[in-house]
Amino acid sequence: MMTLITSPKNVLEIGTATGFSGLFIARALKDGAKLTTIERSAPSLGIAKENFARAGVGGKVYTICGDALKVLPALTGNQYDMAFIDAQKEEYEEYLTHVVKLMPAGGVIIIDNLLWHGQAAGGPLISAKYEESAKALIKFNKHFLGRRDLSAAILPVGDGIGLAVVM
Ligand SMILES: C[S@@+](CC[C@H](N)C(=O)[O-])C[C@H]1O[C@@H](n2cnc3c(N)ncnc32)[C@H](O)[C@@H]1O
């Protein structure tokens, strides 16, 4: 929906997995617009590429196989007018710092799982295995909402959607 609303020319996604969210983004892109999506799991990215091709959007999607923390510093310019962050929760702050540098004023950033099933919003831990990610998201959410270079909000939709505009 955000892709349809903002009609971005260049979208950056961090965390492709098998291409589910990427398909929604790619299908909503106008002619000539592109999605660049980063995934560190080669098997997942292979499935994603098949899915993009089968859906007829392969030509709109540029995939990068690698660790986003290594890929992002190598990208340059204010080239992405929309970004979707949905990878390792403990790394969100680092992704965001890189992503903001790659976007012009007015660029839109969307971040998934900021409420983390309530665990990042004062709710109980679902399992000990989420302890680190929940702590990281509590810290990240403060950082995200406090950044002066963003106008940011966390929407209680789904698992918590971060929505920001680069100032
Ligand atoms: C929640 S899944 C993404 C789901 C996808 N965005 C969707 O909605 O269909 C998170 C993905 O991020 C990938 N990932 C985690 N850390 C990463 C990193 N540092 N660099 C690149 N990919 C990463 C994982 O391999 C996993 O496939």
The ligand as a MOL file (V3000), in Angstrom:
LIG
                    3D

  0  0  0     0  0            999 V3000
M  V30 BEGIN CTAB
M  V30 COUNTS 27 29 0 0 0
M  V30 BEGIN ATOM
M  V30 1 C 11.6770 -11.7580 8.4890 0
M  V30 2 S 12.6060 -12.3300 7.1590 0 CHG=1
M  V30 3 C 12.1710 -11.2350 5.8390 0
M  V30 4 C 10.7930 -11.4270 5.3700 0
M  V30 5 C 10.4530 -10.6650 4.1260 0
M  V30 6 N 10.7920 -9.2490 4.2170 0
M  V30 7 C 8.9540 -10.8070 3.8720 0
M  V30 8 O 8.1670 -10.0990 4.5330 0
M  V30 9 O 8.5820 -11.6320 3.0510 0 CHG=-1
M  V30 10 C 14.2020 -11.7590 7.5660 0
M  V30 11 C 15.2480 -12.0970 6.5170 0
M  V30 12 O 16.3790 -11.2560 6.7480 0
M  V30 13 C 17.5360 -11.9810 6.4490 0
M  V30 14 N 18.6420 -11.3280 7.1520 0
M  V30 15 C 18.8570 -11.2740 8.4910 0
M  V30 16 N 19.9560 -10.5610 8.7580 0
M  V30 17 C 20.4460 -10.1390 7.5660 0
M  V30 18 C 21.5670 -9.3650 7.1820 0
M  V30 19 N 22.4180 -8.8590 8.0860 0
M  V30 20 N 21.7690 -9.1320 5.8660 0
M  V30 21 C 20.9080 -9.6270 4.9300 0
M  V30 22 N 19.8380 -10.3800 5.2280 0
M  V30 23 C 19.6010 -10.6310 6.5320 0
M  V30 24 C 17.2400 -13.3970 6.9340 0
M  V30 25 O 18.0660 -14.3300 6.2890 0
M  V30 26 C 15.7530 -13.5370 6.5770 0
M  V30 27 O 15.5840 -14.1540 5.3280 0
M  V30 END ATOM
M  V30 BEGIN BOND
M  V30 1 1 1 2
M  V30 2 1 2 3
M  V30 3 1 2 10
M  V30 4 1 3 4
M  V30 5 1 4 5
M  V30 6 1 5 6
M  V30 7 1 5 7
M  V30 8 2 7 8
M  V30 9 1 7 9
M  V30 10 1 10 11
M  V30 11 1 11 12
M  V30 12 1 11 26
M  V30 13 1 12 13
M  V30 14 1 13 14
M  V30 15 1 13 24
M  V30 16 1 14 15
M  V30 17 1 14 23
M  V30 18 2 15 16
M  V30 19 1 16 17
M  V30 20 1 17 18
M  V30 21 2 17 23
M  V30 22 1 18 19
M  V30 23 2 18 20
M  V30 24 1 20 21
M  V30 25 2 21 22
M  V30 26 1 22 23
M  V30 27 1 24 25
M  V30 28 1 24 26
M  V30 29 1 26 27
M  V30 END BOND
M  V30 END CTAB
M  END
